[in-house]
């Protein structure tokens, strides 16, 4: 249930951003849901792996690297 709610919120936010920002274009609601699903999968599986791999550098920078990782993903 929590996953579906987050997925819906992400899809709505992608739709809103597409209407506000000129360079981003979403052709249909299905596209917004697919983009939200892909972003959710990336954040669920790839982000923890990258955080774990960069842990020593993250400790040295006192967590600042996490901001760059979040921005990249």
Secondary structure in CASP SS format (residue, H / E / C, confidence):
PFRMAT SS
TARGET T0000
AUTHOR 0000-0000-0000
METHOD secondary structure of the structure
MODEL  1
X C 1.00
X H 1.00
X H 1.00
X H 1.00
X H 1.00
X H 1.00
X H 1.00
X H 1.00
X H 1.00
X H 1.00
X H 1.00
X H 1.00
X H 1.00
X H 1.00
X H 1.00
X H 1.00
X H 1.00
X H 1.00
X H 1.00
X H 1.00
X C 1.00
X C 1.00
X C 1.00
X C 1.00
X C 1.00
X C 1.00
X C 1.00
X C 1.00
X H 1.00
X H 1.00
X H 1.00
X H 1.00
X H 1.00
X H 1.00
X H 1.00
X H 1.00
X H 1.00
X H 1.00
X H 1.00
X H 1.00
X H 1.00
X H 1.00
X H 1.00
X H 1.00
X H 1.00
X H 1.00
X H 1.00
X H 1.00
X H 1.00
X H 1.00
X H 1.00
X H 1.00
X H 1.00
X C 1.00
X H 1.00
X H 1.00
X H 1.00
X H 1.00
X H 1.00
X H 1.00
X C 1.00
X C 1.00
X C 1.00
X H 1.00
X H 1.00
X H 1.00
X H 1.00
X H 1.00
X H 1.00
X H 1.00
X H 1.00
X H 1.00
X C 1.00
END
